[in-house]
């Protein structure tokens, strides 16, 4: 993968808002696995917290290349995608990182703290944004 890149403002706005993010990791056989996750931002880095023994944690420890995509909750035709690289794994047993992320999405602390909680720090390598000219008005 290439060098880290800065997040463009429109990409940053989507990842900074409480929008659901899709994380793609690689299984042991190289096939993709997808997750819906909450994320935090730290400068241009994306934070994803999980249990240390979760499948997404195992995938990211084995293969640090990940993909992330997000759509705006109020306009799913506004979207961004990132190709990134896990550059750090932090202990989050005290829940300090995940609590901030949980407050963003729910207004409350994260209820599942414990000694097995970790946070993956992802640097973007490629980041893109797109808006389609549709109006979201289902049925």
Chimera marker file (.cmm) of the C-alpha trace (Angstrom):
<marker_set name="trace">
<marker id="1" x="0.000" y="0.000" z="0.000" r="1" g="1" b="0" radius="0.5"/>
<marker id="2" x="0.987" y="3.604" z="-0.471" r="1" g="1" b="0" radius="0.5"/>
<marker id="3" x="1.718" y="6.366" z="2.002" r="1" g="1" b="0" radius="0.5"/>
<marker id="4" x="-0.993" y="7.675" z="4.361" r="1" g="1" b="0" radius="0.5"/>
<marker id="5" x="-3.201" y="10.455" z="3.058" r="1" g="1" b="0" radius="0.5"/>
<marker id="6" x="-5.186" y="13.231" z="4.692" r="1" g="1" b="0" radius="0.5"/>
<marker id="7" x="-8.944" y="12.913" z="4.882" r="1" g="1" b="0" radius="0.5"/>
<marker id="8" x="-10.698" y="15.357" z="2.558" r="1" g="1" b="0" radius="0.5"/>
<marker id="9" x="-13.269" y="17.494" z="4.394" r="1" g="1" b="0" radius="0.5"/>
<marker id="10" x="-16.311" y="15.792" z="2.877" r="1" g="1" b="0" radius="0.5"/>
<marker id="11" x="-14.943" y="12.330" z="3.748" r="1" g="1" b="0" radius="0.5"/>
<marker id="12" x="-14.065" y="13.490" z="7.263" r="1" g="1" b="0" radius="0.5"/>
<marker id="13" x="-17.588" y="14.868" z="7.787" r="1" g="1" b="0" radius="0.5"/>
<marker id="14" x="-19.199" y="11.518" z="6.961" r="1" g="1" b="0" radius="0.5"/>
<marker id="15" x="-16.855" y="9.543" z="9.229" r="1" g="1" b="0" radius="0.5"/>
<marker id="16" x="-17.127" y="12.133" z="12.015" r="1" g="1" b="0" radius="0.5"/>
<marker id="17" x="-20.944" y="12.022" z="12.068" r="1" g="1" b="0" radius="0.5"/>
<marker id="18" x="-22.802" y="9.125" z="13.760" r="1" g="1" b="0" radius="0.5"/>
<marker id="19" x="-23.165" y="7.235" z="10.475" r="1" g="1" b="0" radius="0.5"/>
<marker id="20" x="-22.817" y="3.469" z="10.332" r="1" g="1" b="0" radius="0.5"/>
<marker id="21" x="-19.538" y="2.401" z="8.744" r="1" g="1" b="0" radius="0.5"/>
<marker id="22" x="-18.842" y="-0.804" z="6.834" r="1" g="1" b="0" radius="0.5"/>
<marker id="23" x="-15.445" y="-2.344" z="7.595" r="1" g="1" b="0" radius="0.5"/>
<marker id="24" x="-13.981" y="-4.955" z="5.254" r="1" g="1" b="0" radius="0.5"/>
<marker id="25" x="-11.278" y="-7.237" z="6.620" r="1" g="1" b="0" radius="0.5"/>
<marker id="26" x="-9.500" y="-10.213" z="5.083" r="1" g="1" b="0" radius="0.5"/>
<marker id="27" x="-10.016" y="-13.765" z="6.289" r="1" g="1" b="0" radius="0.5"/>
<marker id="28" x="-7.135" y="-16.210" z="6.596" r="1" g="1" b="0" radius="0.5"/>
<marker id="29" x="-7.834" y="-17.486" z="3.052" r="1" g="1" b="0" radius="0.5"/>
<marker id="30" x="-7.784" y="-13.913" z="1.663" r="1" g="1" b="0" radius="0.5"/>
<marker id="31" x="-11.532" y="-13.638" z="1.106" r="1" g="1" b="0" radius="0.5"/>
<marker id="32" x="-13.265" y="-10.480" z="2.385" r="1" g="1" b="0" radius="0.5"/>
<marker id="33" x="-15.410" y="-10.275" z="5.488" r="1" g="1" b="0" radius="0.5"/>
<marker id="34" x="-17.662" y="-7.277" z="6.194" r="1" g="1" b="0" radius="0.5"/>
<marker id="35" x="-18.787" y="-5.677" z="9.431" r="1" g="1" b="0" radius="0.5"/>
<marker id="36" x="-20.994" y="-2.761" z="10.391" r="1" g="1" b="0" radius="0.5"/>
<marker id="37" x="-19.103" y="-0.730" z="12.993" r="1" g="1" b="0" radius="0.5"/>
<marker id="38" x="-19.014" y="2.523" z="14.892" r="1" g="1" b="0" radius="0.5"/>
<marker id="39" x="-15.881" y="4.609" z="14.373" r="1" g="1" b="0" radius="0.5"/>
<marker id="40" x="-14.066" y="7.496" z="15.961" r="1" g="1" b="0" radius="0.5"/>
<marker id="41" x="-11.632" y="9.940" z="14.389" r="1" g="1" b="0" radius="0.5"/>
<marker id="42" x="-8.250" y="11.013" z="15.690" r="1" g="1" b="0" radius="0.5"/>
<marker id="43" x="-6.769" y="13.558" z="13.314" r="1" g="1" b="0" radius="0.5"/>
<marker id="44" x="-6.784" y="11.678" z="9.978" r="1" g="1" b="0" radius="0.5"/>
<marker id="45" x="-6.922" y="8.234" z="11.578" r="1" g="1" b="0" radius="0.5"/>
<marker id="46" x="-10.015" y="6.081" z="12.010" r="1" g="1" b="0" radius="0.5"/>
<marker id="47" x="-10.540" y="4.241" z="15.317" r="1" g="1" b="0" radius="0.5"/>
<marker id="48" x="-12.367" y="0.904" z="15.475" r="1" g="1" b="0" radius="0.5"/>
<marker id="49" x="-12.762" y="-0.750" z="18.887" r="1" g="1" b="0" radius="0.5"/>
<marker id="50" x="-13.696" y="-4.382" z="19.501" r="1" g="1" b="0" radius="0.5"/>
<marker id="51" x="-12.976" y="-7.398" z="21.652" r="1" g="1" b="0" radius="0.5"/>
<marker id="52" x="-9.445" y="-8.739" z="21.246" r="1" g="1" b="0" radius="0.5"/>
<marker id="53" x="-10.738" y="-12.227" z="20.358" r="1" g="1" b="0" radius="0.5"/>
<marker id="54" x="-13.374" y="-11.068" z="17.835" r="1" g="1" b="0" radius="0.5"/>
<marker id="55" x="-13.094" y="-12.238" z="14.246" r="1" g="1" b="0" radius="0.5"/>
<marker id="56" x="-12.543" y="-8.666" z="13.030" r="1" g="1" b="0" radius="0.5"/>
<marker id="57" x="-9.674" y="-8.285" z="15.523" r="1" g="1" b="0" radius="0.5"/>
<marker id="58" x="-8.125" y="-11.570" z="14.417" r="1" g="1" b="0" radius="0.5"/>
<marker id="59" x="-8.476" y="-10.543" z="10.762" r="1" g="1" b="0" radius="0.5"/>
<marker id="60" x="-6.868" y="-7.109" z="11.315" r="1" g="1" b="0" radius="0.5"/>
<marker id="61" x="-3.977" y="-8.552" z="13.354" r="1" g="1" b="0" radius="0.5"/>
<marker id="62" x="-3.251" y="-11.037" z="10.564" r="1" g="1" b="0" radius="0.5"/>
<marker id="63" x="-3.759" y="-8.668" z="7.642" r="1" g="1" b="0" radius="0.5"/>
<marker id="64" x="-3.688" y="-4.924" z="8.349" r="1" g="1" b="0" radius="0.5"/>
<marker id="65" x="-5.210" y="-3.941" z="4.985" r="1" g="1" b="0" radius="0.5"/>
<marker id="66" x="-8.828" y="-2.847" z="5.409" r="1" g="1" b="0" radius="0.5"/>
<marker id="67" x="-11.572" y="-1.074" z="3.523" r="1" g="1" b="0" radius="0.5"/>
<marker id="68" x="-14.163" y="1.264" z="5.025" r="1" g="1" b="0" radius="0.5"/>
<marker id="69" x="-17.287" y="2.744" z="3.492" r="1" g="1" b="0" radius="0.5"/>
<marker id="70" x="-19.947" y="5.030" z="4.897" r="1" g="1" b="0" radius="0.5"/>
<marker id="71" x="-23.207" y="6.595" z="3.769" r="1" g="1" b="0" radius="0.5"/>
<marker id="72" x="-24.974" y="9.511" z="5.385" r="1" g="1" b="0" radius="0.5"/>
<marker id="73" x="-27.911" y="8.324" z="7.508" r="1" g="1" b="0" radius="0.5"/>
<marker id="74" x="-30.117" y="11.103" z="6.132" r="1" g="1" b="0" radius="0.5"/>
<marker id="75" x="-28.965" y="10.769" z="2.507" r="1" g="1" b="0" radius="0.5"/>
<marker id="76" x="-27.590" y="7.349" z="1.491" r="1" g="1" b="0" radius="0.5"/>
<marker id="77" x="-26.558" y="8.812" z="-1.874" r="1" g="1" b="0" radius="0.5"/>
<marker id="78" x="-23.846" y="10.763" z="-0.070" r="1" g="1" b="0" radius="0.5"/>
<marker id="79" x="-20.995" y="8.313" z="0.479" r="1" g="1" b="0" radius="0.5"/>
<marker id="80" x="-17.288" y="7.907" z="1.102" r="1" g="1" b="0" radius="0.5"/>
<marker id="81" x="-14.810" y="5.041" z="0.973" r="1" g="1" b="0" radius="0.5"/>
<marker id="82" x="-11.335" y="4.510" z="2.364" r="1" g="1" b="0" radius="0.5"/>
<marker id="83" x="-8.626" y="1.975" z="1.728" r="1" g="1" b="0" radius="0.5"/>
<marker id="84" x="-6.534" y="1.873" z="4.857" r="1" g="1" b="0" radius="0.5"/>
<marker id="85" x="-3.900" y="0.175" z="6.910" r="1" g="1" b="0" radius="0.5"/>
<marker id="86" x="-3.987" y="-0.760" z="10.598" r="1" g="1" b="0" radius="0.5"/>
<marker id="87" x="-0.926" y="0.987" z="12.044" r="1" g="1" b="0" radius="0.5"/>
<marker id="88" x="-1.502" y="0.543" z="15.769" r="1" g="1" b="0" radius="0.5"/>
<marker id="89" x="-3.466" y="-1.570" z="18.234" r="1" g="1" b="0" radius="0.5"/>
<marker id="90" x="-4.217" y="0.107" z="21.563" r="1" g="1" b="0" radius="0.5"/>
<marker id="91" x="-5.432" y="-1.363" z="24.807" r="1" g="1" b="0" radius="0.5"/>
<marker id="92" x="-8.919" y="-0.055" z="25.626" r="1" g="1" b="0" radius="0.5"/>
<marker id="93" x="-9.670" y="-2.141" z="28.715" r="1" g="1" b="0" radius="0.5"/>
<marker id="94" x="-10.716" y="1.020" z="30.577" r="1" g="1" b="0" radius="0.5"/>
<marker id="95" x="-13.157" y="1.898" z="27.771" r="1" g="1" b="0" radius="0.5"/>
<marker id="96" x="-11.821" y="5.422" z="27.375" r="1" g="1" b="0" radius="0.5"/>
<marker id="97" x="-11.698" y="5.272" z="23.578" r="1" g="1" b="0" radius="0.5"/>
<marker id="98" x="-14.899" y="3.280" z="23.080" r="1" g="1" b="0" radius="0.5"/>
<marker id="99" x="-16.856" y="5.454" z="25.520" r="1" g="1" b="0" radius="0.5"/>
<marker id="100" x="-16.188" y="8.504" z="23.347" r="1" g="1" b="0" radius="0.5"/>
<marker id="101" x="-17.311" y="6.622" z="20.257" r="1" g="1" b="0" radius="0.5"/>
<marker id="102" x="-20.398" y="5.261" z="22.030" r="1" g="1" b="0" radius="0.5"/>
<marker id="103" x="-21.367" y="8.771" z="23.163" r="1" g="1" b="0" radius="0.5"/>
<marker id="104" x="-21.212" y="9.876" z="19.526" r="1" g="1" b="0" radius="0.5"/>
<marker id="105" x="-23.694" y="7.169" z="18.483" r="1" g="1" b="0" radius="0.5"/>
<marker id="106" x="-25.906" y="6.709" z="21.563" r="1" g="1" b="0" radius="0.5"/>
<marker id="107" x="-25.219" y="9.566" z="23.974" r="1" g="1" b="0" radius="0.5"/>
<marker id="108" x="-24.112" y="7.018" z="26.597" r="1" g="1" b="0" radius="0.5"/>
<marker id="109" x="-20.972" y="5.149" z="27.703" r="1" g="1" b="0" radius="0.5"/>
<marker id="110" x="-20.296" y="1.779" z="26.095" r="1" g="1" b="0" radius="0.5"/>
<marker id="111" x="-21.728" y="-0.955" z="28.359" r="1" g="1" b="0" radius="0.5"/>
<marker id="112" x="-19.249" y="-3.743" z="27.567" r="1" g="1" b="0" radius="0.5"/>
<marker id="113" x="-15.904" y="-2.745" z="29.013" r="1" g="1" b="0" radius="0.5"/>
<marker id="114" x="-13.285" y="-5.236" z="30.038" r="1" g="1" b="0" radius="0.5"/>
<marker id="115" x="-9.700" y="-6.412" z="29.875" r="1" g="1" b="0" radius="0.5"/>
<marker id="116" x="-10.091" y="-7.821" z="26.362" r="1" g="1" b="0" radius="0.5"/>
<marker id="117" x="-11.088" y="-4.533" z="24.663" r="1" g="1" b="0" radius="0.5"/>
<marker id="118" x="-8.750" y="-3.109" z="21.989" r="1" g="1" b="0" radius="0.5"/>
<marker id="119" x="-8.815" y="-0.244" z="19.513" r="1" g="1" b="0" radius="0.5"/>
<marker id="120" x="-7.440" y="-0.514" z="15.985" r="1" g="1" b="0" radius="0.5"/>
<marker id="121" x="-5.968" y="2.673" z="14.547" r="1" g="1" b="0" radius="0.5"/>
<marker id="122" x="-6.356" y="2.856" z="10.772" r="1" g="1" b="0" radius="0.5"/>
<marker id="123" x="-4.479" y="5.268" z="8.515" r="1" g="1" b="0" radius="0.5"/>
<marker id="124" x="-6.196" y="6.105" z="5.244" r="1" g="1" b="0" radius="0.5"/>
<marker id="125" x="-4.178" y="5.460" z="2.096" r="1" g="1" b="0" radius="0.5"/>
<marker id="126" x="-6.897" y="6.234" z="-0.457" r="1" g="1" b="0" radius="0.5"/>
<marker id="127" x="-10.005" y="8.256" z="0.389" r="1" g="1" b="0" radius="0.5"/>
<marker id="128" x="-12.850" y="9.235" z="-1.905" r="1" g="1" b="0" radius="0.5"/>
<marker id="129" x="-16.244" y="10.906" z="-1.715" r="1" g="1" b="0" radius="0.5"/>
<marker id="130" x="-19.261" y="10.860" z="-3.985" r="1" g="1" b="0" radius="0.5"/>
<marker id="131" x="-22.778" y="12.214" z="-4.027" r="1" g="1" b="0" radius="0.5"/>
<marker id="132" x="-25.359" y="10.929" z="-6.470" r="1" g="1" b="0" radius="0.5"/>
<marker id="133" x="-28.152" y="13.207" z="-7.602" r="1" g="1" b="0" radius="0.5"/>
<marker id="134" x="-30.979" y="11.034" z="-6.301" r="1" g="1" b="0" radius="0.5"/>
<marker id="135" x="-33.528" y="11.934" z="-3.661" r="1" g="1" b="0" radius="0.5"/>
<marker id="136" x="-34.044" y="9.308" z="-0.950" r="1" g="1" b="0" radius="0.5"/>
<marker id="137" x="-37.811" y="8.843" z="-0.882" r="1" g="1" b="0" radius="0.5"/>
<marker id="138" x="-38.585" y="5.124" z="-0.591" r="1" g="1" b="0" radius="0.5"/>
<marker id="139" x="-42.073" y="3.848" z="-1.415" r="1" g="1" b="0" radius="0.5"/>
<link id1="1" id2="2" r="1" g="1" b="0" radius="0.2"/>
<link id1="2" id2="3" r="1" g="1" b="0" radius="0.2"/>
<link id1="3" id2="4" r="1" g="1" b="0" radius="0.2"/>
<link id1="4" id2="5" r="1" g="1" b="0" radius="0.2"/>
<link id1="5" id2="6" r="1" g="1" b="0" radius="0.2"/>
<link id1="6" id2="7" r="1" g="1" b="0" radius="0.2"/>
<link id1="7" id2="8" r="1" g="1" b="0" radius="0.2"/>
<link id1="8" id2="9" r="1" g="1" b="0" radius="0.2"/>
<link id1="9" id2="10" r="1" g="1" b="0" radius="0.2"/>
<link id1="10" id2="11" r="1" g="1" b="0" radius="0.2"/>
<link id1="11" id2="12" r="1" g="1" b="0" radius="0.2"/>
<link id1="12" id2="13" r="1" g="1" b="0" radius="0.2"/>
<link id1="13" id2="14" r="1" g="1" b="0" radius="0.2"/>
<link id1="14" id2="15" r="1" g="1" b="0" radius="0.2"/>
<link id1="15" id2="16" r="1" g="1" b="0" radius="0.2"/>
<link id1="16" id2="17" r="1" g="1" b="0" radius="0.2"/>
<link id1="17" id2="18" r="1" g="1" b="0" radius="0.2"/>
<link id1="18" id2="19" r="1" g="1" b="0" radius="0.2"/>
<link id1="19" id2="20" r="1" g="1" b="0" radius="0.2"/>
<link id1="20" id2="21" r="1" g="1" b="0" radius="0.2"/>
<link id1="21" id2="22" r="1" g="1" b="0" radius="0.2"/>
<link id1="22" id2="23" r="1" g="1" b="0" radius="0.2"/>
<link id1="23" id2="24" r="1" g="1" b="0" radius="0.2"/>
<link id1="24" id2="25" r="1" g="1" b="0" radius="0.2"/>
<link id1="25" id2="26" r="1" g="1" b="0" radius="0.2"/>
<link id1="26" id2="27" r="1" g="1" b="0" radius="0.2"/>
<link id1="27" id2="28" r="1" g="1" b="0" radius="0.2"/>
<link id1="28" id2="29" r="1" g="1" b="0" radius="0.2"/>
<link id1="29" id2="30" r="1" g="1" b="0" radius="0.2"/>
<link id1="30" id2="31" r="1" g="1" b="0" radius="0.2"/>
<link id1="31" id2="32" r="1" g="1" b="0" radius="0.2"/>
<link id1="32" id2="33" r="1" g="1" b="0" radius="0.2"/>
<link id1="33" id2="34" r="1" g="1" b="0" radius="0.2"/>
<link id1="34" id2="35" r="1" g="1" b="0" radius="0.2"/>
<link id1="35" id2="36" r="1" g="1" b="0" radius="0.2"/>
<link id1="36" id2="37" r="1" g="1" b="0" radius="0.2"/>
<link id1="37" id2="38" r="1" g="1" b="0" radius="0.2"/>
<link id1="38" id2="39" r="1" g="1" b="0" radius="0.2"/>
<link id1="39" id2="40" r="1" g="1" b="0" radius="0.2"/>
<link id1="40" id2="41" r="1" g="1" b="0" radius="0.2"/>
<link id1="41" id2="42" r="1" g="1" b="0" radius="0.2"/>
<link id1="42" id2="43" r="1" g="1" b="0" radius="0.2"/>
<link id1="43" id2="44" r="1" g="1" b="0" radius="0.2"/>
<link id1="44" id2="45" r="1" g="1" b="0" radius="0.2"/>
<link id1="45" id2="46" r="1" g="1" b="0" radius="0.2"/>
<link id1="46" id2="47" r="1" g="1" b="0" radius="0.2"/>
<link id1="47" id2="48" r="1" g="1" b="0" radius="0.2"/>
<link id1="48" id2="49" r="1" g="1" b="0" radius="0.2"/>
<link id1="49" id2="50" r="1" g="1" b="0" radius="0.2"/>
<link id1="50" id2="51" r="1" g="1" b="0" radius="0.2"/>
<link id1="51" id2="52" r="1" g="1" b="0" radius="0.2"/>
<link id1="52" id2="53" r="1" g="1" b="0" radius="0.2"/>
<link id1="53" id2="54" r="1" g="1" b="0" radius="0.2"/>
<link id1="54" id2="55" r="1" g="1" b="0" radius="0.2"/>
<link id1="55" id2="56" r="1" g="1" b="0" radius="0.2"/>
<link id1="56" id2="57" r="1" g="1" b="0" radius="0.2"/>
<link id1="57" id2="58" r="1" g="1" b="0" radius="0.2"/>
<link id1="58" id2="59" r="1" g="1" b="0" radius="0.2"/>
<link id1="59" id2="60" r="1" g="1" b="0" radius="0.2"/>
<link id1="60" id2="61" r="1" g="1" b="0" radius="0.2"/>
<link id1="61" id2="62" r="1" g="1" b="0" radius="0.2"/>
<link id1="62" id2="63" r="1" g="1" b="0" radius="0.2"/>
<link id1="63" id2="64" r="1" g="1" b="0" radius="0.2"/>
<link id1="64" id2="65" r="1" g="1" b="0" radius="0.2"/>
<link id1="65" id2="66" r="1" g="1" b="0" radius="0.2"/>
<link id1="66" id2="67" r="1" g="1" b="0" radius="0.2"/>
<link id1="67" id2="68" r="1" g="1" b="0" radius="0.2"/>
<link id1="68" id2="69" r="1" g="1" b="0" radius="0.2"/>
<link id1="69" id2="70" r="1" g="1" b="0" radius="0.2"/>
<link id1="70" id2="71" r="1" g="1" b="0" radius="0.2"/>
<link id1="71" id2="72" r="1" g="1" b="0" radius="0.2"/>
<link id1="72" id2="73" r="1" g="1" b="0" radius="0.2"/>
<link id1="73" id2="74" r="1" g="1" b="0" radius="0.2"/>
<link id1="74" id2="75" r="1" g="1" b="0" radius="0.2"/>
<link id1="75" id2="76" r="1" g="1" b="0" radius="0.2"/>
<link id1="76" id2="77" r="1" g="1" b="0" radius="0.2"/>
<link id1="77" id2="78" r="1" g="1" b="0" radius="0.2"/>
<link id1="78" id2="79" r="1" g="1" b="0" radius="0.2"/>
<link id1="79" id2="80" r="1" g="1" b="0" radius="0.2"/>
<link id1="80" id2="81" r="1" g="1" b="0" radius="0.2"/>
<link id1="81" id2="82" r="1" g="1" b="0" radius="0.2"/>
<link id1="82" id2="83" r="1" g="1" b="0" radius="0.2"/>
<link id1="83" id2="84" r="1" g="1" b="0" radius="0.2"/>
<link id1="84" id2="85" r="1" g="1" b="0" radius="0.2"/>
<link id1="85" id2="86" r="1" g="1" b="0" radius="0.2"/>
<link id1="86" id2="87" r="1" g="1" b="0" radius="0.2"/>
<link id1="87" id2="88" r="1" g="1" b="0" radius="0.2"/>
<link id1="88" id2="89" r="1" g="1" b="0" radius="0.2"/>
<link id1="89" id2="90" r="1" g="1" b="0" radius="0.2"/>
<link id1="90" id2="91" r="1" g="1" b="0" radius="0.2"/>
<link id1="91" id2="92" r="1" g="1" b="0" radius="0.2"/>
<link id1="92" id2="93" r="1" g="1" b="0" radius="0.2"/>
<link id1="93" id2="94" r="1" g="1" b="0" radius="0.2"/>
<link id1="94" id2="95" r="1" g="1" b="0" radius="0.2"/>
<link id1="95" id2="96" r="1" g="1" b="0" radius="0.2"/>
<link id1="96" id2="97" r="1" g="1" b="0" radius="0.2"/>
<link id1="97" id2="98" r="1" g="1" b="0" radius="0.2"/>
<link id1="98" id2="99" r="1" g="1" b="0" radius="0.2"/>
<link id1="99" id2="100" r="1" g="1" b="0" radius="0.2"/>
<link id1="100" id2="101" r="1" g="1" b="0" radius="0.2"/>
<link id1="101" id2="102" r="1" g="1" b="0" radius="0.2"/>
<link id1="102" id2="103" r="1" g="1" b="0" radius="0.2"/>
<link id1="103" id2="104" r="1" g="1" b="0" radius="0.2"/>
<link id1="104" id2="105" r="1" g="1" b="0" radius="0.2"/>
<link id1="105" id2="106" r="1" g="1" b="0" radius="0.2"/>
<link id1="106" id2="107" r="1" g="1" b="0" radius="0.2"/>
<link id1="107" id2="108" r="1" g="1" b="0" radius="0.2"/>
<link id1="108" id2="109" r="1" g="1" b="0" radius="0.2"/>
<link id1="109" id2="110" r="1" g="1" b="0" radius="0.2"/>
<link id1="110" id2="111" r="1" g="1" b="0" radius="0.2"/>
<link id1="111" id2="112" r="1" g="1" b="0" radius="0.2"/>
<link id1="112" id2="113" r="1" g="1" b="0" radius="0.2"/>
<link id1="113" id2="114" r="1" g="1" b="0" radius="0.2"/>
<link id1="114" id2="115" r="1" g="1" b="0" radius="0.2"/>
<link id1="115" id2="116" r="1" g="1" b="0" radius="0.2"/>
<link id1="116" id2="117" r="1" g="1" b="0" radius="0.2"/>
<link id1="117" id2="118" r="1" g="1" b="0" radius="0.2"/>
<link id1="118" id2="119" r="1" g="1" b="0" radius="0.2"/>
<link id1="119" id2="120" r="1" g="1" b="0" radius="0.2"/>
<link id1="120" id2="121" r="1" g="1" b="0" radius="0.2"/>
<link id1="121" id2="122" r="1" g="1" b="0" radius="0.2"/>
<link id1="122" id2="123" r="1" g="1" b="0" radius="0.2"/>
<link id1="123" id2="124" r="1" g="1" b="0" radius="0.2"/>
<link id1="124" id2="125" r="1" g="1" b="0" radius="0.2"/>
<link id1="125" id2="126" r="1" g="1" b="0" radius="0.2"/>
<link id1="126" id2="127" r="1" g="1" b="0" radius="0.2"/>
<link id1="127" id2="128" r="1" g="1" b="0" radius="0.2"/>
<link id1="128" id2="129" r="1" g="1" b="0" radius="0.2"/>
<link id1="129" id2="130" r="1" g="1" b="0" radius="0.2"/>
<link id1="130" id2="131" r="1" g="1" b="0" radius="0.2"/>
<link id1="131" id2="132" r="1" g="1" b="0" radius="0.2"/>
<link id1="132" id2="133" r="1" g="1" b="0" radius="0.2"/>
<link id1="133" id2="134" r="1" g="1" b="0" radius="0.2"/>
<link id1="134" id2="135" r="1" g="1" b="0" radius="0.2"/>
<link id1="135" id2="136" r="1" g="1" b="0" radius="0.2"/>
<link id1="136" id2="137" r="1" g="1" b="0" radius="0.2"/>
<link id1="137" id2="138" r="1" g="1" b="0" radius="0.2"/>
<link id1="138" id2="139" r="1" g="1" b="0" radius="0.2"/>
</marker_set>
